[in-house]
Amino acid sequence: MKTLVEARDLGRVLPATVPVTLVENIDLTIGDNEFVAITGPSGSGKSSLLYLLGLLDQPSHGSLHIAGHDTARLKEPERAALRLESIGFVFQFHFLLPEFSVRANVELPMRKLARLSASQRRARAEELLDSLGLADHLDKLPEQLSGGQRQRVAIARSLANDPPLLFADEPTGSLDTQSSEQVFNILDELVHQRGKTVVAVTHDLDMADRADRRVHLVDGRLADHTESH
Ligand SMILES: Nc1ncnc2c1ncn2[C@@H]1O[C@H](COP(=O)(O)OP(=O)(O)OP(=O)(O)O)[C@@H](O)[C@H]1O
């Protein structure tokens, strides 16, 4: 197993007159090809942990290696490049750009890396959208799609630069049961058929049960019964 995420004694405290601890003492190793669910009560620090692991926030203490890089040693441009190349994000609300077509939304992250030509970006966006059942919607605006379809576009966008790691914050949180099931199946397929690692914060216990592994947070700390099956 290749280690993609390695956190040691990771923590985040917000400085204030009375400092606020978001998460602390996080020791966590995540390998390639794993589907990890992060669960815990509301306010237990699930999103905070995801943002730390996804390099959207900076830890106050501890160490974090992502895809073999010691993130404390990276300067901001290197950190941004690592995020762009190695990490995809899917949020509860899709955050697609409303004025851009579905295809253009998926092409955007590729433009930031400047690895592919315009025609290659277009072809890749179409291929990704096709693989997620959206081939008929390439030129539509996000508002013309259903919630489940938009979330699938957001997943396609997260895969644009072919990152090994996907972080998802309540990816099914605002979807009906059928769309949730579809999104779960896509994430599951990404792990078990396309070799990705997915780390998903979820309140959906069914999804947590069906993940390969469950990491449970209580009051900002990993609980003892964090399990693997
Ligand atoms: N910017 C902030 N300022 C003060 N407190 C914060 C801030 N961000 C988060 N918190 C607090 O930190 C704790 C952890 O928040 P976080 O959003 O990570 O929890 P969560 O488990 O994802 O919650 P939920 O399931 O409700 O989304 C909560 O008690 C929250 O109120």
The ligand as a MOL file (V3000), in Angstrom:
LIG
                    3D

  0  0  0     0  0            999 V3000
M  V30 BEGIN CTAB
M  V30 COUNTS 31 33 0 0 0
M  V30 BEGIN ATOM
M  V30 1 N -14.0580 29.8930 12.2700 0
M  V30 2 C -14.5180 29.3490 13.4030 0
M  V30 3 N -14.6050 30.0970 14.5420 0
M  V30 4 C -15.0240 29.5290 15.6900 0
M  V30 5 N -15.3960 28.2420 15.8220 0
M  V30 6 C -15.3310 27.4700 14.7310 0
M  V30 7 C -14.8920 27.9680 13.4620 0
M  V30 8 N -14.9360 26.9530 12.5720 0
M  V30 9 C -15.3870 25.8800 13.2450 0
M  V30 10 N -15.6330 26.1830 14.5310 0
M  V30 11 C -16.0970 25.2540 15.5700 0
M  V30 12 O -15.2540 24.1340 15.5570 0
M  V30 13 C -15.9690 22.9420 15.7550 0
M  V30 14 C -15.7320 21.9780 14.6190 0
M  V30 15 O -16.3830 22.4760 13.4420 0
M  V30 16 P -16.5380 21.5880 12.1170 0
M  V30 17 O -17.3150 22.3850 11.1320 0
M  V30 18 O -15.2080 21.0720 11.7180 0
M  V30 19 O -17.4290 20.3640 12.6660 0
M  V30 20 P -18.2480 19.2860 11.8460 0
M  V30 21 O -18.0670 18.0000 12.5820 0
M  V30 22 O -17.8460 19.3010 10.4240 0
M  V30 23 O -19.7300 19.8060 12.0190 0
M  V30 24 P -21.0350 19.5880 11.0990 0
M  V30 25 O -21.2820 18.1080 11.0630 0
M  V30 26 O -22.0970 20.3200 11.8390 0
M  V30 27 O -20.7300 20.1690 9.7450 0
M  V30 28 C -17.4290 23.3460 15.9420 0
M  V30 29 O -17.7010 23.3990 17.3050 0
M  V30 30 C -17.4760 24.6950 15.2720 0
M  V30 31 O -18.4860 25.5000 15.8520 0
M  V30 END ATOM
M  V30 BEGIN BOND
M  V30 1 1 1 2
M  V30 2 1 2 3
M  V30 3 2 2 7
M  V30 4 2 3 4
M  V30 5 1 4 5
M  V30 6 2 5 6
M  V30 7 1 6 7
M  V30 8 1 6 10
M  V30 9 1 7 8
M  V30 10 2 8 9
M  V30 11 1 9 10
M  V30 12 1 10 11
M  V30 13 1 11 12
M  V30 14 1 11 30
M  V30 15 1 12 13
M  V30 16 1 13 14
M  V30 17 1 13 28
M  V30 18 1 14 15
M  V30 19 1 15 16
M  V30 20 2 16 17
M  V30 21 1 16 18
M  V30 22 1 16 19
M  V30 23 1 19 20
M  V30 24 2 20 21
M  V30 25 1 20 22
M  V30 26 1 20 23
M  V30 27 1 23 24
M  V30 28 2 24 25
M  V30 29 1 24 26
M  V30 30 1 24 27
M  V30 31 1 28 29
M  V30 32 1 28 30
M  V30 33 1 30 31
M  V30 END BOND
M  V30 END CTAB
M  END
